[in-house]
Amino acid sequence: AGSEGHVAIPPLPTMAFIGDEVDPVSASRNCDTSDDEDTAREDARPAPKVTWTDGAADGRRDCDVLLVGVSGAGAMFLRAAYPGAKAVGSMSAASDAAKRVPKKASTTGQTDNSCELLSVGGSGRVLAFACQCDVPAERATAVATALLAAVRPARVAVLDVVKLAYAVLSGGDADGGAGGSRGALRLLATSAVDAAAVASVRPLESPNLVTGLTAALLTECQIDKVPAAAFLSVLGHHLEVESLSAFAGAAATLRGWSADAAIDDGGAEGDDLFSRLVAAARDAERSEARTVGGMFM
């Protein structure tokens, strides 16, 4: 990533699957989409597909902003930040497109296998994909392709996590998070993103990588010249409210992209954004606490 946090696109020997074809694409040094791609070619499981459930005809829908919550934590934040969002679709064959989340609750908040599409705001021009599935690397491109086959976004924002134990981070965050600690926020964006729109978030440092669904989405958007930004919260050993709250650092960018994408941080006492995030983190903690001896109670 350069100083603006954009994806740098040197000619690396990374391969990405586009439909049934295998095309060489240039990928960022911060994106790794090469894991198990031979497995993806041989995978005979049903291809993931979006089904619209709001009564409207199937087909590709245009939207101003597509929000994607990944790794459980991102999906949890979307649901807390947009409590009035309405379900309009789902990813079919979710159990085939994503491996089952183990019965032991994940530290990233992956507590179920739902992949749901939500309409945010009143215009219908902002959609959110809340993916609490644990999407394996070999299926990430298929899921990203299916999502972008159903939705034609003008811009994409992905919310994902970077695990502190495996990250190389520097200090001095301007976004309020302590440098190199949980609660910090990092950015990785395609070259089509206006640098001024994401200037409030610090770029992801090299040599960190993003993988899985986030990498697949950024790669697809880079190819199609769609502005896409991944906002990456630094996660400690467990999902905590600091890690969820860090996503609020994307608020200025999202609000600038669409008024309907403005995060709902108000509400009555006890129902503001922070309270909703605290409740989400506690639910995840309780789910993990119910695990005894490797068995989900």
C-alpha positions in Angstrom: 0.0 0.0 0.0 1.2 3.4 -0.8 1.0 6.4 1.5 -2.7 6.8 0.5 -3.4 3.2 1.4 -4.1 2.1 -2.2 -3.5 -1.3 -3.6 -0.2 -1.3 -5.4 -0.4 -3.5 -8.5 3.0 -4.9 -9.4 3.0 -7.8 -11.9 3.0 -10.7 -9.4 2.3 -14.3 -10.4 -0.9 -14.5 -8.5 -3.9 -16.2 -10.2 -7.5 -15.3 -9.7 -10.5 -17.3 -11.0 -12.9 -15.3 -13.2 -15.9 -17.4 -14.0 -14.6 -20.7 -15.4 -11.4 -19.1 -16.7 -8.0 -18.9 -15.0 -6.6 -15.5 -15.7 -3.3 -14.0 -14.4 -4.0 -10.8 -12.6 -1.8 -8.3 -10.9 -2.3 -8.4 -7.1 -1.3 -6.2 -4.3 1.6 -7.3 -2.0 -1.1 -6.9 0.7 -3.5 -9.3 -0.9 -3.1 -13.0 -1.0 -5.7 -14.9 -3.1 -3.4 -17.8 -4.1 -4.2 -20.3 -1.4 -5.5 -23.7 -2.6 -6.6 -22.4 -6.0 -6.1 -25.8 -7.5 -8.6 -27.1 -4.9 -11.1 -24.4 -6.0 -10.9 -25.6 -9.6 -11.6 -29.2 -8.6 -14.3 -28.3 -6.1 -17.6 -29.9 -7.3 -19.8 -28.3 -4.7 -22.7 -26.1 -5.8 -21.6 -22.6 -6.7 -22.9 -19.9 -4.3 -25.7 -17.8 -5.5 -27.6 -14.8 -4.2 -31.4 -15.1 -4.0 -33.5 -12.0 -3.5 -36.2 -12.6 -0.8 -37.9 -9.2 -0.8 -40.4 -10.1 -3.6 -38.5 -8.2 -6.3 -37.5 -10.0 -9.4 -34.1 -11.7 -9.4 -31.3 -10.1 -11.3 -28.3 -7.9 -10.8 -29.1 -4.8 -8.7 -27.4 -1.5 -8.8 -26.4 0.3 -5.6 -24.4 3.3 -4.6 -22.5 1.5 -1.8 -22.1 -2.2 -0.9 -21.1 -2.8 2.7 -19.5 -6.2 3.4 -19.0 -7.5 6.9 -16.5 -10.3 7.0 -15.1 -12.6 9.7 -18.1 -12.4 12.1 -16.9 -9.2 13.7 -17.6 -7.1 10.5 -21.0 -8.6 10.2 -21.8 -7.9 13.9 -20.8 -4.3 13.4 -23.0 -3.9 10.4 -26.0 -5.2 12.3 -25.2 -2.9 15.3 -24.5 0.2 13.1 -27.6 -0.2 11.0 -30.3 -1.6 13.3 -33.1 -0.6 10.9 -31.7 -2.6 8.0 -34.1 -5.0 6.3 -33.3 -8.4 4.9 -33.7 -8.5 1.1 -31.7 -11.5 0.1 -29.4 -14.3 1.1 -26.5 -16.3 -0.2 -27.8 -19.7 -1.2 -25.7 -22.8 -0.7 -24.0 -21.0 2.2 -23.2 -24.3 3.9 -21.5 -25.4 0.7 -19.8 -22.1 -0.1 -18.4 -21.7 3.4 -17.2 -24.4 5.8 -19.3 -24.8 8.9 -18.2 -22.7 11.8 -17.0 -25.1 14.5 -19.4 -25.5 17.4 -16.8 -23.8 19.6 -17.6 -20.1 19.2 -14.9 -18.3 17.2 -12.9 -15.5 18.7 -13.7 -13.3 15.7 -17.5 -13.5 16.4 -18.4 -16.2 13.9 -21.3 -17.7 15.7 -23.5 -18.9 12.9 -23.5 -19.7 9.2 -25.8 -16.9 8.0 -24.9 -14.9 4.9 -27.6 -12.3 4.5 -28.2 -9.2 2.3 -29.7 -6.2 3.9 -31.1 -2.9 2.6 -29.7 0.1 4.6 -31.6 3.4 4.7 -34.7 4.4 2.9 -33.5 4.8 -0.7 -32.6 1.1 -1.4 -29.3 2.3 -2.8 -27.1 1.0 0.0 -26.9 -2.8 0.5 -25.0 -4.7 3.2 -23.7 -8.3 3.0 -23.4 -9.6 6.6 -21.3 -12.7 6.2 -20.9 -14.6 9.5 -19.8 -17.7 7.6 -16.2 -18.8 7.9 -15.4 -18.7 4.2 -12.3 -20.8 3.4 -9.6 -19.5 1.1 -10.4 -21.9 -1.7 -14.1 -20.7 -1.8 -13.5 -17.0 -1.4 -13.3 -16.1 -5.1 -16.5 -18.0 -5.8 -18.3 -16.2 -3.0 -17.0 -12.8 -4.1 -17.9 -13.5 -7.8 -21.4 -14.6 -6.8 -21.9 -11.4 -4.7 -20.7 -9.1 -7.4 -22.8 -11.0 -10.0 -25.9 -10.1 -8.0 -25.0 -6.6 -7.0 -23.4 -3.8 -9.2 -22.0 -1.3 -6.6 -20.6 2.1 -7.4 -18.4 1.6 -4.3 -17.5 -1.2 -1.9 -16.6 -1.0 1.8 -15.3 -4.2 3.5 -15.1 -4.6 7.2 -12.7 -7.3 8.4 -10.1 -7.9 11.1 -6.4 -8.2 11.4 -5.2 -10.5 14.2 -2.8 -8.6 16.5 -0.8 -11.8 17.1 0.1 -12.0 13.4 0.2 -8.3 12.4 3.2 -6.0 12.0 1.9 -2.6 13.0 3.5 0.7 13.8 2.5 3.3 16.4 1.1 6.8 16.3 -2.4 6.2 14.9 -4.2 9.3 13.8 -7.5 7.5 14.0 -7.6 7.3 17.8 -6.6 3.6 18.1 -3.4 2.8 20.0 -0.7 2.0 17.4 -0.1 -1.7 17.2 -2.9 -2.6 19.7 -6.4 -3.8 19.6 -8.8 -1.1 18.7 -6.7 0.3 15.9 -8.0 0.6 12.4 -6.2 0.0 9.1 -7.0 0.6 5.4 -6.4 -1.2 2.2 -8.0 0.2 -0.9 -8.1 -0.2 -4.7 -6.5 2.4 -6.9 -9.9 3.8 -7.9 -10.6 5.1 -4.4 -10.3 8.8 -3.9 -7.4 9.3 -1.4 -9.1 12.2 0.2 -12.2 10.1 1.0 -10.1 7.6 3.2 -7.5 10.0 4.5 -8.7 9.6 8.1 -7.7 6.0 8.3 -4.1 4.8 8.4 -2.9 2.5 5.6 -2.2 -1.2 6.3 1.6 -1.6 6.8 3.7 -3.9 4.8 4.3 -6.9 5.0 0.8 -7.6 6.3 -1.5 -9.5 4.0 -5.3 -9.7 3.7 -6.6 -13.1 2.6 -9.9 -14.9 2.0 -13.1 -13.1 1.0 -11.6 -9.6 1.6 -8.7 -10.2 -0.7 -11.0 -11.8 -3.3 -13.4 -8.8 -3.3 -10.5 -6.2 -3.5 -9.0 -8.2 -6.4 -12.3 -8.3 -8.3 -12.9 -4.6 -7.7 -9.4 -3.7 -8.8 -9.9 -5.6 -12.1 -13.3 -3.9 -12.7 -12.0 -0.5 -11.5 -14.6 -0.3 -8.8 -13.6 1.9 -5.8 -13.3 -0.5 -2.9 -11.8 0.0 0.6 -11.2 -2.6 3.3 -11.3 -1.3 6.8 -9.4 -3.6 9.1 -9.9 -3.7 12.8 -7.0 -5.0 14.9 -8.2 -7.9 16.9 -6.7 -9.3 20.1 -7.1 -12.8 21.4 -10.9 -12.4 21.8 -13.6 -10.3 20.2 -13.8 -7.2 22.4 -15.8 -4.0 22.1 -12.6 -2.1 21.3 -12.2 -4.1 18.1 -15.8 -3.6 17.1 -15.8 0.1 17.9 -12.7 0.6 15.7 -14.9 0.1 12.6 -16.6 3.4 13.5 -13.4 5.0 12.1 -14.9 4.4 8.7 -17.9 6.6 9.4 -16.6 9.7 7.6 -15.8 7.7 4.4 -19.2 5.9 4.4 -21.1 9.1 5.1 -19.3 10.8 2.2 -20.2 8.0 -0.1 -23.9 8.0 0.7 -26.1 9.6 3.3 -27.9 6.3 3.7 -24.5 4.7 4.6 -24.1 7.1 7.6 -23.6 5.0 10.7 -26.5 5.1 13.2 -24.6 6.2 16.3 -27.6 7.7 18.1 -30.6 6.1 19.8 -32.1 6.2 23.3 -29.9 5.7 26.3 -28.7 2.2 26.3 -29.5 1.8 22.6 -26.7 4.0 21.1 -24.0 2.4 18.9 -21.6 1.8 21.7 -24.3 0.1 23.8 -25.2 -2.1 20.8 -21.6 -3.0 20.3 -21.1 -3.9 24.0 -24.2 -6.2 23.8 -22.8 -7.8 20.6 -19.4 -8.4 22.2 -21.0 -9.9 25.3 -23.2 -12.2 23.2 -20.0 -13.5 21.5 -18.3 -13.9 24.9 -21.3 -15.8 26.3 -21.3 -18.1 23.2 -17.6 -18.8 23.8 -18.1 -19.4 27.5 -20.8 -22.0 26.8 -18.1 -24.1 25.2 -17.0 -26.8 27.7 -14.4 -29.4 26.8 -14.8 -28.7 23.1 -18.5 -29.3 23.1 -21.1 -26.6 22.5 -23.5 -26.6 25.5 
